[in-house]
């Protein structure tokens, strides 16, 4: 079995795409309408995110407790980028062991995003 993607219900499609392209670094690979809804797929290879806007103004939020984790080449560089974009770091940075460190932010829809860096020995 192969994991395909993680789906996030979004409040604002444009703001969400901008976040995932400019902060996370994954680009839109497909975008289309499905009835009143709009769907966008971002990322290639094993990292894919599906954004869905249901076409209404009654966004219900994301209260699932799911978080998405992405590997950063430089955690310090990613923290700088996040701060430049005016995004609050909601946790960390943490280093639970000698080989990995990470921090958390929220996407525009309240989904927890984790950026981590494997530390070279």
KOLVOGU-366985 format. One record per residue (C-alpha): x, y, z; residue in three letters. Coordinates in Angstrom, 3 decimals. Example, Ala and Ser with C-alpha at 12.3 -4.5 7.8 and 13.67 -1.06 7.14 Angstrom:
! KOLVOGU-366985
12.300,-4.500,7.800,ALA
13.670,-1.060,7.140,SER
! end
This chain:
! KOLVOGU-366985
0.000,0.000,0.000,UNK
1.180,3.507,-0.814,UNK
0.235,6.745,0.958,UNK
-1.277,9.176,-1.543,UNK
-1.886,12.533,0.170,UNK
-3.227,14.381,3.178,UNK
-6.387,16.449,2.691,UNK
-6.955,19.810,4.372,UNK
-10.250,21.688,4.248,UNK
-9.352,25.338,3.715,UNK
-11.028,28.634,4.512,UNK
-9.279,30.589,1.726,UNK
-7.758,28.689,-1.222,UNK
-5.458,31.503,-2.396,UNK
-4.040,32.173,1.080,UNK
-3.513,28.439,1.642,UNK
-1.752,27.912,-1.699,UNK
0.481,30.921,-1.019,UNK
1.439,29.451,2.400,UNK
2.278,25.989,1.070,UNK
4.212,27.359,-1.912,UNK
6.111,30.168,-0.166,UNK
6.694,28.663,3.292,UNK
6.624,24.880,2.863,UNK
8.066,24.984,-0.666,UNK
5.631,22.659,-2.455,UNK
3.977,23.845,-5.675,UNK
0.524,23.325,-7.173,UNK
0.551,20.368,-9.562,UNK
-3.191,20.237,-10.296,UNK
-6.106,22.553,-9.571,UNK
-9.724,22.146,-10.621,UNK
-13.391,22.694,-9.759,UNK
-15.590,19.837,-8.583,UNK
-19.125,21.179,-8.543,UNK
-19.182,24.106,-6.104,UNK
-15.896,22.947,-4.535,UNK
-12.350,23.777,-5.594,UNK
-9.486,21.309,-5.209,UNK
-5.731,21.876,-5.464,UNK
-2.979,19.270,-5.221,UNK
0.483,20.408,-4.195,UNK
3.779,18.537,-4.167,UNK
5.341,15.719,-6.123,UNK
6.784,12.333,-5.308,UNK
5.924,11.157,-1.820,UNK
4.951,14.575,-0.413,UNK
1.454,15.515,-1.557,UNK
-1.151,17.755,0.049,UNK
-4.730,18.169,-1.182,UNK
-6.477,21.455,-0.384,UNK
-10.267,21.593,-0.654,UNK
-12.503,24.647,-0.438,UNK
-16.141,23.546,-0.325,UNK
-17.392,26.634,-2.139,UNK
-19.269,28.077,0.829,UNK
-18.533,30.820,3.323,UNK
-19.303,28.492,6.238,UNK
-15.864,27.020,6.918,UNK
-15.986,24.421,9.683,UNK
-12.299,24.419,10.596,UNK
-9.776,21.638,11.057,UNK
-10.132,20.076,14.489,UNK
-8.710,16.626,13.801,UNK
-5.470,16.914,15.766,UNK
-3.436,15.944,12.698,UNK
-0.126,17.640,11.994,UNK
2.055,17.624,8.894,UNK
5.821,17.267,9.209,UNK
8.336,18.467,6.626,UNK
12.110,18.066,6.574,UNK
14.050,21.328,6.335,UNK
17.587,21.526,4.959,UNK
18.343,24.196,7.555,UNK
16.095,24.607,10.578,UNK
17.643,27.998,11.349,UNK
16.959,29.128,7.771,UNK
13.371,27.898,7.985,UNK
12.838,29.741,11.288,UNK
14.130,32.929,9.612,UNK
11.753,32.486,6.665,UNK
8.786,31.881,8.968,UNK
9.598,35.009,10.990,UNK
10.016,37.078,7.786,UNK
6.525,35.958,6.722,UNK
5.129,37.088,10.092,UNK
4.186,33.553,11.143,UNK
4.327,32.738,14.850,UNK
6.411,29.771,15.998,UNK
3.947,27.915,18.234,UNK
6.426,25.428,19.719,UNK
10.159,24.891,19.876,UNK
12.674,24.646,18.649,UNK
13.070,21.303,20.418,UNK
15.924,18.813,20.279,UNK
14.780,15.586,21.971,UNK
17.975,13.748,21.071,UNK
21.327,14.318,19.391,UNK
20.135,13.648,15.815,UNK
16.964,15.691,15.246,UNK
15.494,19.086,16.078,UNK
12.193,20.697,15.131,UNK
9.638,23.475,15.643,UNK
5.915,24.018,15.026,UNK
3.772,26.657,13.319,UNK
0.124,26.799,12.187,UNK
-1.007,27.063,8.581,UNK
-3.740,29.596,7.653,UNK
-6.377,26.966,8.502,UNK
-5.085,26.094,11.975,UNK
-3.311,22.879,10.924,UNK
-0.118,22.234,12.890,UNK
2.971,22.174,10.665,UNK
6.250,20.742,11.943,UNK
9.611,21.510,10.350,UNK
12.457,19.212,11.344,UNK
16.142,18.896,10.602,UNK
18.314,15.802,10.870,UNK
21.619,16.838,12.402,UNK
24.721,15.519,10.662,UNK
27.163,13.720,12.888,UNK
! end
